[in-house]
Amino acid sequence: MSALTPPNHRWIATAEALDAACRDVEGASVLALDTEFFRENTFFPLPALIQFSAGQTAYLIDPVAVECTPAFRALLQNSALKLLHACSEDLEVLKLWAGVLPTPLVDTQIAQALLGEVPAMGYQKLVEHWVGETLPKEETRSNWLLRPLTESQCTYAALDVLYLLEVWALQSGKLEALGRRAWLMEECNAQLAQAERNAQSDALWYTRQRQLWRLAPRQLEAYRLMTTWREGETRRRDLPRNWLAADKLLFAVAEAMPKNRFELAAVEGVKPTLVKKEGDTLLELVNTARHCPEEALPTPWPDPAEPVFKRRFKALKRVIGAKAEALLIAPEVLMRRRDIEALVMQALAGEAPTLPTGWRGEILNDDLNDALKESV
């Protein structure tokens, strides 16, 4: 196949056509999937196109015109490997439109991260790396909700799945040779688990903030409560989170701990409309944090500039860097900075460290434990 040759594709806009396409690929052992969507003024993505292929033909489903059928839902969950690239938002779209997630899952971006030193290679570079083809880029930011789609859009969408099959055929052989196929499946199963958003994940959103060390425990609890509320509300109202209240704004409110609407309005970035519509709710959450029992408050985050923090952080980072170099992968694939910081925090608080599990734990945990002891 060449990117210069128009790919075979079939437009699917009826339930009958979708079921026929499912029958065409029902014996395949590997299916490539992709989605196109619109997400500028909603919390949930608006499905605009769903592509799948088992070989020579790409099927382009119009989710605006046709609802998911039982046959396609079954296809998403049969025994065939489902290939996607950088799949987190695609999983959201498929869950929203089909009601189920594709399984068993392989994310070719994760596969590439386990094979080389680029932790987040884009699809076009991936195809160029493995197949030597340069894919067209003109339709990257197309309006996929317009109908009819242009031939250029259809070609772009078809190539997004057709080349996935070729890339995976080459990736899988190298993963097997390195003994890392099980690592990949563990990572992809974690992606599926993460795609099932729930109240528990909402309550952990605050940990994404890199400046938490600036907050005292009551401020930290206020920020946690406000971000948890915001996550639930944006989903309920189907609004982008920044349209309701951005993380930076909620952080500023948590720092100020306002007692009334006047003090809330004085916080930098707070607009009158926010005070009018959400002021009472935000003040109630701040007040809840203000009266939270001492023993229920979150542990304060240490200042990363403090020598004791820096010493332990560097010790752990050295371990991870040495292991990553030996495996020829990027250090952040082994452990993200956020997770290293969490280990240091637990050590400084005298808590048992929450060490990595699975393949990462087998590689890292002995050396991480030694590093934590030596850096005391």
VMD Tcl script that draws the C-alpha trace (Angstrom):
set ca {
  {0.00 0.00 0.00}
  {1.17 3.53 -0.77}
  {-0.09 6.77 0.73}
  {-0.13 8.10 -2.84}
  {-2.67 5.45 -3.93}
  {-6.29 6.24 -2.95}
  {-7.24 3.66 -0.29}
  {-10.33 1.48 -0.50}
  {-13.01 2.81 1.80}
  {-16.71 2.28 2.29}
  {-19.12 4.85 3.77}
  {-21.48 3.42 6.41}
  {-24.64 5.43 7.13}
  {-27.28 2.76 7.84}
  {-27.67 -0.02 10.36}
  {-27.87 -2.57 7.53}
  {-24.58 -1.38 6.02}
  {-22.91 -1.42 9.44}
  {-24.02 -4.99 10.12}
  {-22.81 -6.06 6.66}
  {-19.39 -4.52 7.37}
  {-19.24 -6.39 10.67}
  {-19.87 -9.65 8.82}
  {-17.06 -8.80 6.40}
  {-14.48 -8.69 9.21}
  {-15.93 -11.12 11.76}
  {-13.13 -13.68 11.22}
  {-10.26 -11.20 11.58}
  {-7.72 -11.66 14.38}
  {-6.76 -7.95 14.41}
  {-8.93 -4.85 13.87}
  {-7.70 -1.29 13.52}
  {-9.92 1.48 14.96}
  {-9.91 5.26 15.02}
  {-12.36 8.09 15.62}
  {-12.83 11.72 14.66}
  {-14.78 14.01 16.97}
  {-15.63 17.60 17.88}
  {-14.96 18.95 21.37}
  {-14.81 22.72 21.59}
  {-17.89 23.59 23.64}
  {-18.78 20.35 25.43}
  {-17.33 18.13 28.15}
  {-18.09 14.97 26.18}
  {-16.71 14.56 22.65}
  {-19.26 14.67 19.81}
  {-18.64 11.55 17.65}
  {-18.16 12.62 14.02}
  {-16.59 9.56 12.37}
  {-15.61 6.03 13.41}
  {-13.19 4.07 11.25}
  {-12.28 0.40 11.33}
  {-10.44 -2.05 9.12}
  {-9.21 -5.62 9.06}
  {-7.10 -5.30 5.92}
  {-7.67 -3.86 2.46}
  {-10.85 -1.85 3.10}
  {-11.47 0.93 5.61}
  {-15.07 1.25 6.82}
  {-16.09 4.81 7.67}
  {-19.10 4.93 9.99}
  {-21.20 8.09 10.17}
  {-22.25 8.17 13.85}
  {-24.40 11.23 13.14}
  {-26.62 9.15 10.84}
  {-26.53 5.67 12.40}
  {-26.70 4.38 15.95}
  {-24.41 1.61 17.11}
  {-25.84 -1.84 16.36}
  {-25.52 -5.01 18.49}
  {-23.28 -6.48 15.77}
  {-20.73 -3.65 16.01}
  {-20.91 -3.71 19.81}
  {-20.12 -7.43 19.71}
  {-17.29 -6.77 17.24}
  {-15.69 -4.32 19.69}
  {-15.62 -7.01 22.35}
  {-14.81 -10.18 20.43}
  {-11.43 -11.93 20.71}
  {-9.68 -9.92 17.94}
  {-7.00 -7.46 19.01}
  {-8.26 -3.88 18.68}
  {-5.53 -1.50 17.50}
  {-5.72 2.23 18.28}
  {-3.06 4.94 18.44}
  {-2.97 7.36 21.41}
  {-6.33 5.98 22.37}
  {-7.54 7.90 25.44}
  {-9.98 10.21 23.62}
  {-10.95 7.50 21.11}
  {-12.00 5.32 24.04}
  {-14.24 8.14 25.26}
  {-15.87 8.42 21.84}
  {-16.43 4.67 21.49}
  {-17.78 4.36 25.03}
  {-20.17 7.25 24.35}
  {-21.42 5.98 20.97}
  {-21.24 2.19 21.41}
  {-21.70 1.93 25.17}
  {-18.70 -0.43 25.45}
  {-14.93 -0.23 25.22}
  {-12.86 -2.13 22.62}
  {-11.12 -5.15 24.11}
  {-8.55 -6.69 24.00}
  {-6.79 -3.40 23.32}
  {-3.40 -2.52 21.85}
  {-2.31 1.12 21.73}
  {0.45 1.45 19.15}
  {1.75 4.63 20.80}
  {2.31 2.72 24.05}
  {3.86 -0.13 22.08}
  {6.32 2.31 20.52}
  {7.16 3.78 23.94}
  {8.16 0.28 25.07}
  {10.38 -0.12 22.01}
  {12.30 3.15 21.89}
  {13.22 6.44 23.47}
  {10.26 8.48 22.16}
  {7.49 8.20 24.78}
  {4.63 9.73 22.72}
  {5.27 9.32 19.00}
  {2.53 10.72 16.76}
  {0.79 8.53 14.19}
  {2.36 10.16 11.12}
  {5.88 9.79 12.53}
  {5.09 6.22 13.57}
  {4.06 5.28 10.03}
  {7.13 6.97 8.61}
  {9.35 5.17 11.14}
  {8.03 1.66 10.42}
  {6.67 1.77 6.87}
  {8.59 4.64 5.30}
  {5.44 6.38 4.04}
  {4.66 10.07 4.55}
  {0.96 10.53 5.28}
  {-1.00 13.63 4.24}
  {-1.51 16.20 7.01}
  {-3.97 18.60 5.37}
  {-7.08 17.26 7.12}
  {-5.66 17.10 10.65}
  {-7.94 19.91 11.88}
  {-10.90 19.33 9.56}
  {-14.49 19.89 10.59}
  {-15.51 16.23 10.70}
  {-19.16 17.04 11.43}
  {-19.73 18.61 8.00}
  {-21.55 16.44 5.46}
  {-20.71 15.21 2.97}
  {-17.05 14.66 3.82}
  {-14.62 15.49 1.05}
  {-12.66 12.77 -0.72}
  {-9.52 14.16 0.94}
  {-11.09 13.71 4.39}
  {-12.17 10.16 3.56}
  {-8.66 9.30 2.35}
  {-7.10 10.75 5.50}
  {-9.54 8.85 7.72}
  {-9.01 5.57 5.86}
  {-5.23 5.79 6.09}
  {-5.52 6.31 9.85}
  {-6.60 2.69 10.23}
  {-5.08 0.92 7.22}
  {-1.49 1.69 8.22}
  {-2.10 0.73 11.85}
  {-2.26 -2.91 10.75}
  {1.11 -2.70 8.98}
  {2.75 -0.89 11.88}
  {1.49 -3.41 14.43}
  {2.71 -6.38 12.38}
  {6.23 -4.94 12.70}
  {5.94 -3.71 16.29}
  {4.59 -7.00 17.60}
  {7.53 -8.99 16.30}
  {10.02 -6.72 18.04}
  {8.00 -6.73 21.28}
  {7.99 -10.53 21.26}
  {11.75 -10.62 20.65}
  {12.35 -8.31 23.63}
  {9.87 -10.15 25.87}
  {7.73 -7.03 26.30}
  {4.39 -8.15 24.84}
  {3.03 -8.79 28.35}
  {4.17 -5.30 29.39}
  {2.11 -3.81 26.58}
  {-1.04 -5.73 27.45}
  {-0.69 -4.66 31.10}
  {-0.40 -1.01 30.02}
  {-3.38 -1.23 27.68}
  {-5.55 -2.90 30.30}
  {-4.70 0.04 32.58}
  {-5.85 2.40 29.79}
  {-9.20 0.61 29.66}
  {-9.58 0.86 33.43}
  {-8.74 4.57 33.32}
  {-11.38 5.13 30.63}
  {-14.08 4.14 33.10}
  {-14.36 7.57 34.73}
  {-15.96 7.65 38.16}
  {-16.29 9.73 41.30}
  {-13.05 8.29 42.64}
  {-11.06 9.66 39.70}
  {-12.78 13.04 40.14}
  {-11.56 13.18 43.75}
  {-7.96 12.71 42.59}
  {-8.01 15.43 39.93}
  {-6.42 17.92 42.35}
  {-3.18 15.87 42.43}
  {-2.43 17.04 38.85}
  {-1.63 20.51 40.21}
  {2.16 20.97 40.44}
  {1.99 23.79 43.02}
  {0.22 21.92 45.82}
  {3.21 22.45 48.12}
  {2.15 26.11 48.35}
  {-1.11 25.18 50.11}
  {-1.65 24.58 53.81}
  {-3.77 21.47 54.63}
  {-7.08 23.39 54.83}
  {-6.36 25.18 51.57}
  {-5.42 21.85 50.02}
  {-8.71 20.34 51.15}
  {-10.62 23.31 49.73}
  {-8.87 22.87 46.39}
  {-9.60 19.13 46.42}
  {-13.29 19.71 47.16}
  {-13.65 22.39 44.48}
  {-11.95 20.37 41.73}
  {-14.02 17.31 42.63}
  {-17.19 19.39 42.39}
  {-16.07 20.98 39.13}
  {-15.34 17.60 37.50}
  {-18.76 16.25 38.40}
  {-20.58 19.41 37.34}
  {-18.86 19.74 33.96}
  {-19.82 16.17 33.16}
  {-23.41 16.71 34.35}
  {-23.78 19.95 32.36}
  {-21.66 18.72 29.40}
  {-19.40 21.79 29.50}
  {-15.63 22.16 29.05}
  {-14.12 22.34 32.53}
  {-12.51 25.74 31.88}
  {-15.91 27.17 30.97}
  {-17.04 26.51 34.53}
  {-13.81 27.12 36.48}
  {-10.21 26.46 35.45}
  {-7.74 24.74 37.79}
  {-5.73 27.97 38.10}
  {-8.80 29.88 39.26}
  {-9.83 27.27 41.84}
  {-6.26 27.20 43.12}
  {-6.40 30.97 43.64}
  {-9.70 30.63 45.53}
  {-8.18 27.91 47.73}
  {-5.21 30.18 48.52}
  {-7.53 33.05 49.47}
  {-10.06 30.93 51.46}
  {-12.78 33.63 51.06}
  {-15.49 33.87 53.73}
  {-18.08 35.78 51.68}
  {-18.96 36.92 48.17}
  {-17.02 40.16 48.55}
  {-13.80 38.29 49.35}
  {-14.50 35.77 46.58}
  {-14.95 38.56 44.02}
  {-11.59 40.02 45.09}
  {-9.72 36.85 44.06}
  {-7.72 37.48 40.88}
  {-9.48 36.01 37.84}
  {-12.90 35.60 39.48}
  {-15.55 37.23 37.29}
  {-18.91 38.60 38.49}
  {-20.78 35.90 36.55}
  {-18.95 33.17 38.49}
  {-19.76 34.86 41.80}
  {-23.41 35.17 40.78}
  {-23.88 31.62 39.47}
  {-21.46 29.52 41.52}
  {-20.42 31.78 44.39}
  {-22.57 30.15 47.07}
  {-21.36 26.67 46.10}
  {-17.69 27.66 46.12}
  {-18.03 29.42 49.47}
  {-19.77 26.38 50.94}
  {-16.93 24.11 49.78}
  {-14.32 26.46 51.23}
  {-16.28 26.58 54.49}
  {-16.42 22.78 54.59}
  {-12.62 22.69 54.33}
  {-12.31 25.39 56.99}
  {-14.28 23.23 59.47}
  {-12.87 19.85 58.44}
  {-11.57 17.84 61.45}
  {-7.79 18.04 61.72}
  {-7.30 14.30 61.36}
  {-9.30 14.23 58.09}
  {-7.22 16.88 56.32}
  {-4.89 15.83 53.49}
  {-1.16 15.55 54.16}
  {0.63 18.77 53.17}
  {2.82 18.48 50.09}
  {6.51 19.13 50.73}
  {8.32 21.99 49.04}
  {10.34 20.48 46.15}
  {13.01 23.14 46.73}
  {13.78 21.81 50.22}
  {17.12 19.92 50.42}
  {15.56 16.81 51.99}
  {13.03 16.56 49.15}
  {15.59 17.20 46.42}
  {17.99 14.61 47.85}
  {15.43 11.82 47.82}
  {13.95 12.86 44.49}
  {17.37 12.79 42.82}
  {18.15 9.38 44.33}
  {14.96 7.88 42.87}
  {15.45 9.65 39.55}
  {18.95 8.15 39.24}
  {17.55 4.65 39.69}
  {14.88 5.21 37.06}
  {17.30 6.84 34.63}
  {19.78 3.95 34.89}
  {17.07 1.32 34.35}
  {15.57 3.23 31.42}
  {18.99 3.57 29.80}
  {19.58 -0.17 30.12}
  {16.17 -0.89 28.53}
  {16.61 1.80 25.83}
  {13.32 3.48 26.72}
  {12.46 6.97 28.01}
  {12.64 7.37 31.83}
  {9.05 8.72 31.97}
  {7.80 5.41 30.56}
  {9.13 3.71 33.67}
  {7.87 6.34 36.11}
  {6.38 9.80 35.70}
  {7.72 12.74 37.67}
  {4.39 12.99 39.52}
  {4.77 9.41 40.77}
  {8.37 9.97 41.87}
  {7.23 13.02 43.84}
  {4.45 10.98 45.47}
  {7.01 8.39 46.65}
  {9.16 11.14 48.17}
  {6.13 12.62 49.91}
  {5.22 9.27 51.44}
  {8.80 8.77 52.64}
  {8.91 12.23 54.23}
  {5.56 11.57 55.93}
  {6.86 8.27 57.33}
  {4.35 6.26 55.28}
  {4.96 2.95 53.52}
  {5.78 3.80 49.88}
  {3.23 2.90 47.20}
  {5.69 1.22 44.86}
  {4.96 0.33 41.23}
  {3.15 -2.92 40.48}
  {3.37 -5.36 37.58}
  {6.34 -5.26 35.21}
  {7.53 -1.91 36.54}
  {7.62 -3.26 40.07}
  {9.70 -6.26 39.02}
  {12.25 -3.96 37.39}
  {12.35 -1.08 39.87}
  {11.20 -1.90 43.38}
  {14.35 -3.37 44.94}
  {16.46 -0.44 43.76}
  {13.79 2.12 44.67}
  {13.64 0.77 48.23}
  {17.44 0.90 48.50}
  {17.50 4.47 47.17}
  {14.86 5.61 49.65}
  {16.87 4.14 52.56}
  {20.20 5.51 51.38}
  {18.83 9.05 50.87}
  {17.53 9.38 54.44}
}
mol new
graphics top color blue
foreach p $ca { graphics top sphere $p radius 0.5 }
foreach p [lrange $ca 0 end-1] q [lrange $ca 1 end] { graphics top cylinder $p $q radius 0.2 }
display resetview
